Amino acid sequence: MLNASPSQYQTARLSPKLFDAVRDYAYRTAGIELQDGKQEMVAARVWKRARALGYESADAYFQAVSRDKSGELQVDLIDALTTNFTSFFREPAHFDFLQNLILPKLRGRNQFTIWTAASSSGEEPYSIAVTLIETLGEAAFLQAKIRASDISTKVLRSAEAGIYPEERFRSLDQNWRSRYLLRGTGAQDGKFRFRPEIRKMIHFERINLMEPLPAEGPFPLIFLRNIMIYFDRPTQERVVAAMTAKLEPGGYLFVGHSESLNGISHTLEHVQVAIYKKAGHLEENRA
Ligand SMILES: C[S@@+](CC[C@H](N)C(=O)[O-])C[C@H]1O[C@@H](n2cnc3c(N)ncnc32)[C@H](O)[C@@H]1O
């Protein structure tokens, strides 16, 4: 690794050979499809990481990524190539559906777990936790668990900390904030952290959806939102089949509102925009 001067990085381009190698790598490791039109974006992001980590060229950086046994550089590159954009209560119709149509069916259970399979920096699992508390009351702390997973250890670390700057909560009123958040002081001024009992409801875990899934499950509900856009059709079909196998009979799959399972082969019933259901009925008293 060398410390290169800024002038060495004037043209943030990748040779066609390197672009193909990065593209092949992203597809093999994370299922991410980088189309030809993405050349400039990929070049800018690869160079940005090369520069930040002090490599003399994009080639030298990518060679280090390919050889890295720790996996850290790989995760870092995949992070740079995807967007982690998310927000609290994003696509609110899903949270209404959870509250009004799913939770009444699960209320009688001793325990259940909801899985968010591309949870990014945590806004999605915390929004689920708050919906559970608002619907089930204190019982939610005993009854309900959330498994939040992502390929990126970086976003998972920040999600687990549960600390967010004030502007992330702009759309949520003062009452809401005081019920669920603690205000930071000193170095954490201007930030809020979810209360410990809420953080305890969520188990964070790195899961790459391209790899065999952990044995746990089945789940009554899986969030798989705003990730399918990265995948080509065969990968989408594989991931949806794997998720379907992880759903209970009558369980639900939520995808992003701009995503749809149209045109891919699957066995789920379409319920409403971005909501799909596995055949059968959710059992109210499942152990
Ligand atoms: C745009 S965010 C979606 C966040 C959230 N689900 C939402 O809808 O707001 C997409 C997330 O997918 C994750 N991701 C990309 N490829 C993945 C893979 N192969 N396995 C698991 N997560 C992946 C990224 O790290 C990123 O955090």
The ligand as an ORCA input file, in Angstrom:
! r2SCAN-3c Opt
* xyz 0 1
  C     -31.449      0.183      0.211
  S     -31.072     -0.751      1.639
  C     -32.696     -1.237      2.147
  C     -32.950     -0.989      3.622
  C     -34.368     -1.292      4.126
  N     -34.745     -2.653      3.855
  C     -35.373     -0.332      3.534
  O     -36.174     -0.734      2.702
  O     -35.365      0.853      3.913
  C     -30.432     -2.267      0.904
  C     -29.596     -3.093      1.877
  O     -29.345     -4.376      1.274
  C     -28.088     -4.826      1.735
  N     -27.608     -5.917      0.858
  C     -27.118     -5.823     -0.419
  N     -26.778     -7.056     -0.877
  C     -27.077     -7.939      0.117
  C     -26.975     -9.356      0.244
  N     -26.477    -10.118     -0.742
  N     -27.386     -9.932      1.407
  C     -27.887     -9.182      2.425
  N     -28.006     -7.831      2.359
  C     -27.612     -7.212      1.218
  C     -27.232     -3.559      1.685
  O     -26.098     -3.665      2.529
  C     -28.236     -2.489      2.163
  O     -28.102     -2.234      3.554
*
